[in-house]
Amino acid sequence: MSNLVAIVGRPNVGKSTLFNRLLERKEAIIDNQSGVTRDRHYGLVEWGGQKFTVIDTGGYVTGSEDKFETQIRKQVEIAIKECSLILFMVDCHTGLTGLDKEFAKIIRASAKPILLVANKADTHELTMNASEFYSLGLPGEIFPISSNSGSGTGDLLDEVIKLLPKEEENNELSELPHIAVLGRPNVGKSSFLNALLGEERSIVTDEAGTTRDSINSRYQLFGKDFVITDTAGVRKKSKVSDNIEFYSVMRAIRALQDSDVCIIMVDAERGVEAQDVNLLSLASRYNKGAMIMVNKWDKVEKDQNSTKKFTDAIYEKISPMDYVPIVFTSVTEKQRIFKAIEKALDIYDELKKKIPTSKINEVMLKEIEAYPPPATKGKYIKIKYITQLTSKTPAFAFFCNLPQYVKAPYLRFLENKLRKTFGFEGVPIRIFMRKK
């Protein structure tokens, strides 16, 4: 199971600043006014070779009847319930407050591992002030940090990965391909699962949002053996107002992380929408295989060019992820639903594909010789050797004399040549330029 780390605390202690620091980009809005964070933000963090997802939450205020603060309070409680580890953030500059004390009681009751993070320890004096938070009675040491400068965050992350649960190695199901079915509400995800399994595994209604949890099912038929996960519909964050739906979205993202291949299901009558592209981008960021399953194709008026026009429109919207295959289906008519599964399993095989080093060099060095990297500042780049790295997903190292001068357009050229020769349909490829 993937790991979720929740950053929690009262308003204006610097939770979003720490979130941005851990992600190394400005993802969450930061303001001195409390209560800015209302939508949940998720981001992938990698430290010490281990990956986990961090959640930025709103400021927790006890006893308030304000409708926004009440909503935030409920969603913070959901985040605490779902996460693997809690980062409880306090403020060295303001010091211990009554809100901190009240919130500490709630966190203690969760029985989850807790790290007490004393933010805004920007000076030696403020760092010494962190000791007053021991009176909260939380186990373990306090981690004084400065989210603004990054001071102390390395020690904090070292402790985070020590406390996160490790994946179970001997689980029989862990060796099987894991396929997650994702998409907006009411596109037919549960109907697809039921049609595939031949039983009512998931509740199906015309009402969007019926599925509120991720449901795993093992499929063993026609020589196929894999785990498929039905997930809740994922909407834009601005639409996620209901607490149960927030819980569902969190579970859906968790299912994506735990999967090998993601089937992004799209409604043929609506086409690819922004949230579908976001899911594809998320799958790429997590190095997951992906495909698009266009459902309800039987409801669309078609001519002989409909499929090509629809396909071209999709690729235009999801560019540059043109390596993602598209399958047109009708779940209610059971048209091409098994083709969709076969394609997902093909993508899983592509995900695990290993190319012999001799073959890579034989093909790619000829391509590079015919179209070498552009010279930069009068310096010529010479790529001398290529190898596929030992990793869970396809990654290649290109050894050259000046790796720092190889630009993104040429990396895209190399990726296209790798795909043209070796396939990797539906699979993100990572390319690393290394000094020879």
N, C-alpha and C positions, 0 to 999 in steps of 0.2 A: 504494500500500500504506500502511495506517495505521501510525503510529509508536508504538513501545513504548519507554518509558524505565524501566530497572530501577534501583532503589535497593539497593545491595549494600554489604556490609561485615561486620566481625566483630560478635559480639553486643554489645548495649547501647551503641551509638554514637549512637542517636537516629534510626534509619531510619524507624520508624513515626511519630515526632513530625514529621519532615519530610513524610512522606506526608500526614498530617492537615493540616499547614500548607498544602501545595500544593492540597489539595482544599477547604480552608476549612471542614472539618467533621471531627468525631471519628469516623473510620471504623475505624481500627485500634486495638486495645487497647494501652495503654502501661503499662509497669511497670518499676521499677528492676531487677527480676530479669531476667537474661539468658535468652533462649530463649523469650520469650512468643509471638513471632510464629512460627507454624508453618503455618497456612493462608495462601495467597496472597491479597492484597488488590489489587484493580484500581480505578482511578478516572480519570475524565476531567478533564483540566486544560486550560484555555484561557489563552493568554498572547500578547499582541501580535497577536491575530487568528488565531493558529494553535492547533489542538487536538492533543493527544497523550494517550496513556494511560500512567499511571505505575503501576508494580508495586512493592509493598512485599514484600520478601523476608525470610526468617529470617536470623539471624546465622550466618555461615560460620565453622566451626571445623575446622581441618585436623588430621588424625591421630587424631581421636576415634572410638571404636568404639561410642559411645552410639547406640542405634537411632534416636532422634529426630534427633540431630545428623547422623547419616549420611543420613537421609531429607532433611533440610533442605539438606544440602550438595549432594545430587544435584539437587534442585529449583532451587537457586540457579544451578547450572551450566546447567540448561535455560533459565532466565530470561536468562542471559548470552548463550546461543546464539541465542535468539529476538529479543532486543531490538535496537533501532536505536541506542541510546545508553546508556552505563553511568554512573551516578552512584556513584562509589566514596567511601563516607563513612568518615571517621576522626574521632578525638576529641581536640580541643585540650586538654581538661582532663587526660586520662590520658597523652597523648603517644603517640609511636610505639611500637608493640609488635611482638613476633615474629609474631603472627597477621596484623598488617597487612602485614608484609614477605612472608609466605608467600602471602597472598591477592593481593598486587600481582603476583606472578609468574604466577598463574593468569589474572588479568585481562589482563595484557600479551599473553599467548598467544592471546587471543580475537580480536585485530586489530580490535576495535570501538572507536569514538570513546569516550574516557573523560574525565570531569570529576572532578577530585579535590576533594571537599567536606569541609572541615575544620569539623565541627560543635562546638557548645558554646563558640564564640568570643564569650562574653558580656561580656568586658572587653577593654580595649586590650591588657593584658598577655597574655591568652590568645590574642588575635588575632595578636600578634607570635610566639607559640609555633608558629603554623601553618607557619612557614617550615621547621621541621625535617622536614616531610613531603616536601620536595623530594628528600630522600635516597632516596625510593622509586623515583626515576628515571622517573616517568610524564611524558608530554609535556604541555605547556600549563601554565597558571597554576593556583594553588590558590585556591579560593573559600571564605574564612572566613565562616561563617554562624552564626546562632543559630536553631535550629528553634523554640525556645520563644517567642522574641520576634519572629521573622521577619526579623531584621536580616540583610542580605546576600542574601536569597532573590530579590530583584528582579534583581540583577546575574546571579545564577545562572541564572534563567529566561531572561534575555536571551540568554545564551550557549547555553542548551539549544536554543532555536528557531533559532539560527544554524546549529547543527550537524545538526539533523534534516534528513533528505533530503526534498526537495520532490517532490510528486506529478508524475508524467510527464504532460505536457500533450498530447503527440501520439500517445498510445497509442490505436489504433483501438478496442480493447475498452472503453476508459474512457468512450466516448460512449454505450455501450449500457446499458440498465437492468441493474443487478446485484441478483439475488435470492438471499438466503441462507435455507437450510432449517435450522432449529434446533429443538432439543427434547431431552427426556430420552433416555437410551439405549434402543434397541430399540422405538421408536415407528413405524419404517417409513420413515425419511428416505432411506436408500439405495435401498430398494425403489421409492420414489416417483420418484427420479431415474432409475433404470433403466427404469421403466415409461414415463416421459415421453420418454426418449431412444431407447427401443426397443433398448437394448443393455446389456450388463453392464458399466456404467461403474464401479460400486462393488461391492465384495464384500458379499454379504448372507448372514448366518447368524442362527440363533435366539439366539446368544450376544450379550448386551449389550456394547457397546463395541468392535464389530468395526472400525468406522471410527475411525481415530486421527489423521487429518489432514483438512484441508479440501480438497475436490476441486472445481475449477472446470470447468464444461462450457458450451460455447456452443450455444445452441438456435436453429436456423433451420428453421421449418416453419410452414405455414399463415399466412404473412405475419408471423410472430412472429420477433423477433431479440433475444436477450438472453443474459446470462451467469447461470447458476444454480450455486450452491455447496452441495454436500453437506458437512455438518460432523459432527464427533464429538458424541456425546451429552454434555450438560452436567448434572452432578449437583450436589447440595449440596456445599459445600466440605468439610464434615465427612466426606463419602464419598470425597473425592478423596485416596486414600492411595497409589495407584500412580503412579510417576513419569511413565510414558507417558501416563496419563490426564490428569495435570496439563498435560503438553505439549499434549494434545488440546483441553483446555478453553481454554488460552491461544489456540490457533489458531482455535477456534470464536468466541471473543470478538473476535478480530481480523477474522474473516469478517463478523461483525455490523457492525463499524465500517466495513468496506469496502463494505458493501451499500447499496442504496437502499431496498429493501423486505425485511422479514424475515417468512418464513412460520414461525410457531411451531406445530410439529406436536404434537398431543395424542393420547394413547391414549384412545379412547372408553370402554374398560372401566375406566380409572382416573380419567378426568376431569382437570380442570385442577388441577395441584398447585403447591406453593409455588415450585418452581424455574421453572415455566412463567410465573408471574406476575413472577418476578425478570427473566426474559428480556424480557418485555414492557416492564417498567420501564426496563431497560437500553436497549431500542430507543427508547423515548420520550426518555430522557435524551440519547441521541445524535441525536435528531431524525430517526429513521428511520420510514418507513412500516411498518405491521405488520398482520398478519392471523392468525387462528387457523384451522388446518386440523385438524379432528377426524378422525383416521384410525381404521380398523377399525370403522367404523359398522355394517358387516354382521354383526359379532359380538354386537351389543347387541340384547336383546329389546325390541321397540318396540310402541307403540300409536300412536293418531292424535295424541297430545299429546307424544310423546317428544322431538321436535325442539325444541318450544317450551320444555319443562321443562329440557332440557339447556342451551339457549341462555340462559335466565333464570339458571340456576345459574352459568354461566360469567361472565355480566355482573356478578352479585353478587360473585363472587370478584375480578374484575379492576377493579372500580370504583375511580376514576372514569374508567377508560379504555374507556368504552362506545362510543367511536367506531370500535373495532376490529371489522371484519366477521368472520363465522364461516362456514366452509364444511365440510359433512359429506361425507366421502369414504371409499372403500375402495380402497386401492392394489392389493391382490391381485385384486380384481374389476374394477379400472380404472373405478370409478364416480366421476364428477365430478372426476377429477384434472385435466382440462383446464380445467374451470370454476375450479379453484383457481388455476391459472396466469393465466387471464384476469382473475381478481379481483386478483391481485398486480400485473399490468400496469396495471389500472385505478387502483390505489393509486399506482403510479409517476406516472401522468398527473396525479392529484390533487396529488401532491407538487410537481409543476412548474407547477401552475395559477396564473395571474395574473389578478386581478380588476381591472377599470378603477376608478380612484379615484372617478369620478363615480357609478358604480353602488354602490360601497361606501357612500358618503355618503348617497345617495338612500335606501338601505334601512336602514342602521344608525342614522342620526340620528333617523328616525321611531321606531325601537324604543327609543332612548335617551330621546326626549321622552316616550314613553308610560310608561317605567319608568326614571327618572333615578337616578343614584347616590345612596345615602342621605347625608344631611347629617351631617357630623362636626364636633363642637365648635361647632355653630351656623353652620358654613360650608357653603355650597352649591357643589357641583362641577358645572361646566359643560363638557361635551365638545363641542368646536366643529368638529373636523375629523378624518378618518380616512384613512389611506393604507396600502397594502401595501408593505412594505419590500423592497428588492432583496436577496434572500438565496436560498440553495439550497432552503430549506424555507419553508412559509408563516409569515410573521410580519407583524404589523400594529401600526402606531403610532396611538394615540389621543391627540390633542392636547387638553389641558384646562388649566384655571386652577390646579388643586390636585392634581397627580398623586399626591402622597404620601399623600393621604387615600383613595384608591381601594383597597378591600379585596379579598381573594381571592374571596369569594362573588360580588362583582359582576363580577370578571374571568371567573369561570366562566359567569355569565349572558351576557356578551358573546361568549364562545367558543361557547356553545350557539346563539346567534342567528346567528353567522357560519356555523356548520355547517348549521343549518336552511335557510338561504337559498342558500349557495354550495357545500355538499357537504363536501369534504375528508374523505371516508370513509377511515379507516385511517391518517390523517396527524395528527401532533401539531401544534397551532397555538400559536405564541408571541405574546403580547400585551404591548406596552410602552406604559405611560402616560408621556406627555412633556409638558413645560411649553410652553404656547402663549404 
